[in-house]
């Protein structure tokens, strides 16, 4: 106890995160239920959610997600941190209203805003909505059409502005396993039938904690892109703990806290997985030394050994794994075995190669 609050260790935080992220043991959840539980999945790289779900779900196949994307039951949209996330269509209505004002603020601090100085954003949104009502468009196509109305302004900036300021989604085939396509944008209201209007910030924060907690206020803000939450969390009836440095951590009262000595299996995570992006202090899953390698912001796929990042991987006529620290014989065997399963999932031939 510290100051009357329970203390949770770094390994305790690691195991809690892995458990809630379905990485201690593969889950039997359905794909939609898993995506909802994780409050969406980072999808800047279209294949990333497939590898992320493969590492989390038992008997997961690419088609079990790809068919949902193709049918519009799972969508790709700018959400947390103004980056592309994969969410269920139903969850978009819950998540997007909470983040809508943040997305507008992100635009005002983006490099595109400077070249649109003096333009009424509401007028731009109306014109963008009209153009997207005609047909879905790529950003360049949208920008060129907007430039017909505002020929003195930069077309690229106009196209980007609308995708910040108007609730939009990216359409398939982009995001469907084994298929490729440009990022084509549509109004969320037209593709989904409606957009959410109820802003449930408290529910949003609780869901984050259920999937990523215990966490600090800064952790919630970093993951979501929201600000000014310091006075919000204390009023939500949350459990409060402290870490070994004395920082206060908030958590849902029922949030599981596994034994810190719980074995953690080898896991291959895709680039930009939210396990690595979900906290201001990432040491619960990656050391400061390894974070400074630039693998997180550089978007490299990572290898977890004993619950922590200990390498990177890529598929290239087999599976190349680079480890940062020596593996025990047992760990090496586990990396090889999980790597073979990854090759089978990806449909890639070749062998697993481990290098220091």
C-alpha positions as CSV (number, residue, x, y, z in Angstrom):
1,X,0.0,0.0,0.0
2,X,1.2,3.5,-0.8
3,X,-0.7,6.4,0.7
4,X,-3.5,4.0,1.5
5,X,-3.7,2.8,-2.2
6,X,-2.9,-0.6,-3.5
7,X,0.4,-0.8,-5.4
8,X,0.7,-2.6,-8.7
9,X,4.1,-3.6,-10.1
10,X,5.4,-3.2,-13.6
11,X,4.9,-6.9,-14.3
12,X,1.4,-6.7,-12.7
13,X,0.6,-3.9,-15.2
14,X,2.0,-6.0,-18.0
15,X,-0.1,-9.1,-17.2
16,X,-3.2,-7.0,-16.7
17,X,-2.7,-5.4,-20.1
18,X,-2.0,-8.8,-21.8
19,X,-5.1,-10.4,-20.2
20,X,-7.4,-7.6,-21.2
21,X,-5.9,-7.5,-24.7
22,X,-6.6,-11.2,-25.1
23,X,-2.9,-11.9,-25.4
24,X,-2.4,-14.1,-22.4
25,X,-4.6,-16.8,-23.9
26,X,-6.4,-16.8,-27.2
27,X,-10.1,-16.0,-26.8
28,X,-13.2,-17.6,-28.2
29,X,-14.9,-14.2,-28.8
30,X,-16.4,-13.6,-32.2
31,X,-14.6,-11.1,-34.4
32,X,-17.2,-8.3,-33.8
33,X,-17.2,-8.9,-30.1
34,X,-13.4,-8.9,-30.0
35,X,-13.1,-5.6,-32.0
36,X,-15.7,-4.0,-29.7
37,X,-13.9,-5.2,-26.6
38,X,-10.7,-3.7,-27.8
39,X,-12.5,-0.4,-28.6
40,X,-11.4,-0.7,-32.2
41,X,-8.0,-1.7,-33.7
42,X,-5.4,0.5,-35.2
43,X,-5.7,0.0,-39.0
44,X,-3.3,2.4,-40.6
45,X,-1.8,-0.6,-42.3
46,X,-4.7,-2.5,-43.8
47,X,-3.5,-6.1,-43.0
48,X,-2.6,-5.1,-39.3
49,X,-6.0,-6.0,-37.8
50,X,-5.8,-9.5,-39.3
51,X,-2.5,-10.3,-37.6
52,X,-3.7,-8.6,-34.4
53,X,-6.8,-10.7,-34.3
54,X,-4.9,-13.9,-35.2
55,X,-2.7,-13.3,-32.2
56,X,-5.8,-12.9,-30.0
57,X,-8.5,-15.2,-31.2
58,X,-8.7,-19.0,-31.4
59,X,-9.4,-20.4,-34.9
60,X,-9.4,-16.9,-36.5
61,X,-9.3,-16.9,-40.3
62,X,-8.8,-13.9,-42.6
63,X,-12.2,-14.4,-44.2
64,X,-13.9,-14.1,-40.8
65,X,-12.9,-10.4,-40.8
66,X,-12.6,-9.8,-44.5
67,X,-16.3,-10.7,-45.1
68,X,-17.4,-8.3,-42.4
69,X,-15.3,-5.5,-43.9
70,X,-16.7,-6.2,-47.4
71,X,-20.3,-6.2,-46.0
72,X,-19.8,-2.9,-44.1
73,X,-20.4,-4.6,-40.8
74,X,-16.9,-3.5,-39.7
75,X,-15.5,-0.2,-41.0
76,X,-12.3,1.8,-41.2
77,X,-12.5,5.4,-40.1
78,X,-10.4,8.2,-38.6
79,X,-11.0,7.9,-34.9
80,X,-8.6,7.7,-31.9
81,X,-5.7,10.1,-32.4
82,X,-7.2,11.0,-35.8
83,X,-5.7,7.7,-37.2
84,X,-7.5,5.0,-39.1
85,X,-9.1,2.5,-36.8
86,X,-11.2,-0.6,-37.5
87,X,-14.5,-0.7,-35.6
88,X,-17.8,-2.4,-35.9
89,X,-20.5,-0.4,-37.6
90,X,-22.5,-0.3,-34.4
91,X,-19.5,0.8,-32.4
92,X,-18.8,3.7,-34.8
93,X,-22.0,5.2,-33.6
94,X,-20.7,5.0,-30.0
95,X,-17.1,6.1,-30.5
96,X,-17.2,8.7,-33.2
97,X,-19.4,11.3,-31.3
98,X,-16.9,11.3,-28.4
99,X,-14.0,12.0,-30.8
100,X,-15.7,14.4,-33.2
101,X,-14.5,17.6,-31.5
102,X,-11.0,16.2,-31.1
103,X,-10.8,15.4,-34.9
104,X,-11.7,19.0,-35.6
105,X,-9.1,20.3,-33.2
106,X,-6.5,18.0,-34.8
107,X,-7.3,19.6,-38.1
108,X,-6.7,23.1,-36.7
109,X,-3.2,22.0,-35.7
110,X,-2.5,20.1,-38.9
111,X,-0.3,21.6,-41.7
112,X,-3.3,21.6,-44.0
113,X,-5.1,24.2,-41.9
114,X,-2.6,27.0,-42.6
115,X,-3.3,27.0,-46.4
116,X,-7.1,27.3,-45.8
117,X,-7.0,30.4,-43.6
118,X,-10.1,32.4,-43.9
119,X,-12.3,29.6,-45.2
120,X,-15.4,28.9,-43.2
121,X,-15.1,25.2,-42.1
122,X,-18.9,24.7,-41.9
123,X,-19.2,25.8,-45.6
124,X,-16.4,23.4,-46.5
125,X,-18.1,20.6,-44.7
126,X,-21.4,21.3,-46.5
127,X,-19.7,21.3,-49.9
128,X,-17.7,18.1,-49.0
129,X,-20.9,16.4,-47.9
130,X,-22.6,17.3,-51.2
131,X,-19.7,16.0,-53.2
132,X,-19.6,12.7,-51.3
133,X,-23.3,12.3,-51.6
134,X,-22.8,12.2,-55.4
135,X,-20.4,9.3,-55.1
136,X,-17.5,8.1,-52.8
137,X,-14.2,9.7,-53.7
138,X,-10.5,9.4,-53.1
139,X,-8.9,12.4,-51.3
140,X,-7.3,13.7,-54.6
141,X,-10.6,13.4,-56.4
142,X,-12.4,15.1,-53.5
143,X,-9.7,17.8,-53.4
144,X,-10.0,18.5,-57.1
145,X,-13.7,18.8,-57.0
146,X,-13.5,21.2,-54.0
147,X,-10.9,23.3,-55.8
148,X,-13.5,24.0,-58.5
149,X,-15.3,26.0,-55.8
150,X,-12.2,27.4,-54.2
151,X,-9.6,27.5,-57.0
152,X,-7.3,29.8,-55.1
153,X,-6.8,27.1,-52.4
154,X,-4.6,24.0,-52.3
155,X,-6.6,21.0,-53.5
156,X,-4.8,18.5,-51.4
157,X,-5.5,20.5,-48.2
158,X,-9.1,20.8,-49.1
159,X,-9.5,17.0,-49.5
160,X,-7.7,16.3,-46.2
161,X,-9.8,18.9,-44.4
162,X,-13.1,17.2,-45.3
163,X,-11.9,13.8,-44.0
164,X,-11.0,15.5,-40.7
165,X,-14.2,17.6,-40.3
166,X,-16.9,15.3,-41.7
167,X,-17.6,11.8,-40.3
168,X,-16.3,9.5,-43.0
169,X,-15.3,5.9,-43.6
170,X,-13.0,4.2,-46.0
171,X,-14.7,1.8,-48.3
172,X,-13.8,-1.8,-49.3
173,X,-12.0,-3.4,-51.1
174,X,-9.4,-1.5,-49.0
175,X,-9.0,-3.5,-45.8
176,X,-10.2,-6.8,-47.2
177,X,-7.6,-9.6,-46.9
178,X,-6.0,-10.4,-50.2
179,X,-7.4,-7.5,-52.0
180,X,-6.1,-4.0,-52.6
181,X,-7.6,-0.7,-53.4
182,X,-7.2,3.1,-53.0
183,X,-8.5,4.8,-49.9
184,X,-12.0,5.7,-51.1
185,X,-14.0,7.9,-48.7
186,X,-17.8,8.0,-48.1
187,X,-19.9,9.8,-45.7
188,X,-20.4,7.7,-42.6
189,X,-24.1,8.6,-42.5
190,X,-24.6,7.2,-46.0
191,X,-22.5,4.1,-45.7
192,X,-23.8,3.2,-42.2
193,X,-27.3,4.6,-42.5
194,X,-26.7,7.1,-39.7
195,X,-24.0,8.5,-37.4
196,X,-24.1,8.5,-33.6
197,X,-25.3,11.6,-31.8
198,X,-25.0,10.6,-28.1
199,X,-21.6,11.5,-26.6
200,X,-21.0,9.0,-23.8
201,X,-17.5,10.1,-22.6
202,X,-17.8,8.2,-19.3
203,X,-18.7,4.9,-21.1
204,X,-15.9,5.5,-23.5
205,X,-13.3,5.9,-20.7
206,X,-14.6,2.8,-18.9
207,X,-14.3,0.8,-22.0
208,X,-10.7,1.9,-22.5
209,X,-9.9,0.9,-18.9
210,X,-11.5,-2.5,-19.4
211,X,-9.2,-3.1,-22.4
212,X,-6.1,-1.2,-21.4
213,X,-6.2,-0.5,-17.6
214,X,-5.1,0.3,-15.0
215,X,-4.1,3.6,-16.5
216,X,-3.3,7.2,-15.7
217,X,-5.2,10.2,-17.0
218,X,-2.3,10.8,-19.5
219,X,-2.6,7.2,-20.7
220,X,-6.3,7.7,-21.6
221,X,-5.5,11.0,-23.3
222,X,-2.6,9.7,-25.3
223,X,-4.6,6.7,-26.6
224,X,-7.7,8.6,-27.5
225,X,-6.4,12.0,-28.5
226,X,-8.7,13.7,-26.0
227,X,-7.6,16.3,-23.6
228,X,-8.7,17.8,-20.2
229,X,-9.7,14.5,-18.7
230,X,-8.0,15.2,-15.3
231,X,-11.3,16.2,-13.7
232,X,-13.4,13.5,-15.5
233,X,-11.9,10.2,-14.2
234,X,-12.2,10.9,-10.5
235,X,-16.0,11.3,-10.8
236,X,-16.6,7.9,-12.6
237,X,-16.5,5.6,-9.5
238,X,-13.3,3.9,-10.6
239,X,-10.9,1.8,-8.6
240,X,-7.7,3.7,-7.8
241,X,-4.2,2.2,-7.5
242,X,-0.7,3.4,-7.6
243,X,2.3,2.1,-9.5
244,X,5.8,1.6,-8.1
245,X,6.7,5.3,-8.9
246,X,3.7,6.6,-7.0
247,X,1.5,7.6,-10.0
248,X,-2.2,7.2,-9.6
249,X,-3.9,4.7,-11.9
250,X,-7.6,4.4,-12.5
251,X,-9.4,1.1,-13.3
252,X,-12.8,-0.3,-13.7
253,X,-13.8,-1.9,-10.4
254,X,-14.1,-5.4,-11.9
255,X,-10.9,-5.2,-14.0
256,X,-8.9,-8.4,-13.7
257,X,-5.4,-8.2,-12.2
258,X,-3.6,-11.5,-12.9
259,X,-0.7,-12.8,-10.9
260,X,2.4,-11.0,-12.1
261,X,4.1,-14.4,-12.5
262,X,1.4,-15.7,-14.9
263,X,3.2,-17.2,-17.9
264,X,2.9,-15.0,-21.0
265,X,3.2,-16.8,-24.4
266,X,5.2,-15.6,-27.4
267,X,3.1,-13.3,-29.5
268,X,3.6,-11.6,-32.9
269,X,2.0,-8.2,-33.0
270,X,1.5,-6.1,-36.2
271,X,2.8,-2.7,-36.8
272,X,1.1,0.1,-34.7
273,X,-0.8,-2.4,-32.5
274,X,-2.6,-0.4,-29.8
275,X,-0.9,-2.5,-27.1
276,X,2.2,-0.3,-28.0
277,X,0.2,2.9,-28.6
278,X,-2.4,2.7,-25.8
279,X,-0.4,4.4,-23.0
280,X,1.6,7.5,-22.4
281,X,4.0,5.3,-20.3
282,X,4.7,2.3,-22.5
283,X,7.1,0.6,-20.2
284,X,4.4,-1.9,-19.2
285,X,5.1,-3.6,-22.6
286,X,8.3,-2.1,-24.0
287,X,11.4,-0.9,-22.3
288,X,12.6,2.7,-22.7
289,X,15.7,1.3,-24.4
290,X,13.7,-0.6,-27.0
291,X,11.3,2.3,-27.5
292,X,14.2,4.5,-28.4
293,X,15.0,2.1,-31.3
294,X,12.1,3.8,-33.1
295,X,10.2,0.6,-33.8
296,X,6.9,1.9,-32.4
297,X,6.6,5.2,-34.2
298,X,8.4,3.6,-37.2
299,X,5.7,1.1,-37.5
300,X,7.6,-2.2,-37.2
301,X,5.9,-5.4,-36.3
302,X,7.0,-6.5,-32.9
303,X,7.7,-9.8,-31.0
304,X,6.6,-10.3,-27.4
305,X,8.6,-12.6,-25.3
306,X,7.6,-13.1,-21.6
307,X,5.0,-10.3,-22.2
308,X,7.5,-7.6,-23.3
309,X,8.8,-6.5,-26.7
310,X,12.0,-8.4,-27.5
311,X,12.3,-8.1,-31.2
312,X,10.8,-7.2,-34.6
313,X,9.6,-9.4,-37.5
314,X,8.7,-9.3,-41.2
315,X,7.4,-11.7,-43.8
316,X,9.8,-12.1,-46.7
317,X,9.9,-15.6,-48.4
318,X,9.6,-16.9,-44.9
319,X,9.6,-15.1,-41.5
320,X,12.6,-13.0,-40.4
321,X,12.7,-12.4,-36.7
322,X,15.3,-10.1,-35.1
323,X,15.6,-10.4,-31.4
324,X,17.1,-7.7,-29.1
325,X,18.2,-10.0,-26.3
326,X,19.2,-13.6,-26.2
327,X,16.5,-16.2,-25.9
328,X,16.5,-19.2,-23.7
329,X,16.2,-22.6,-25.4
330,X,12.6,-22.8,-24.4
331,X,11.8,-19.3,-25.6
332,X,13.6,-20.0,-28.9
333,X,11.5,-23.1,-29.4
334,X,8.3,-21.1,-28.7
335,X,9.3,-18.3,-31.2
336,X,9.9,-21.0,-33.8
337,X,6.6,-22.8,-33.1
338,X,4.5,-19.6,-33.1
339,X,6.4,-18.4,-36.2
340,X,5.4,-21.5,-38.1
341,X,1.8,-20.9,-37.1
342,X,2.1,-17.3,-38.4
343,X,3.5,-18.5,-41.7
344,X,0.6,-20.9,-42.1
345,X,-1.9,-18.2,-41.3
346,X,-0.4,-15.8,-43.8
347,X,-0.1,-18.5,-46.5
348,X,3.6,-17.8,-46.9
349,X,6.1,-20.5,-47.6
350,X,9.6,-20.6,-46.3
351,X,11.0,-21.0,-42.8
352,X,11.4,-19.0,-39.6
353,X,14.8,-17.3,-39.3
354,X,15.9,-15.9,-36.0
355,X,18.8,-13.4,-35.8
356,X,20.3,-11.3,-33.1
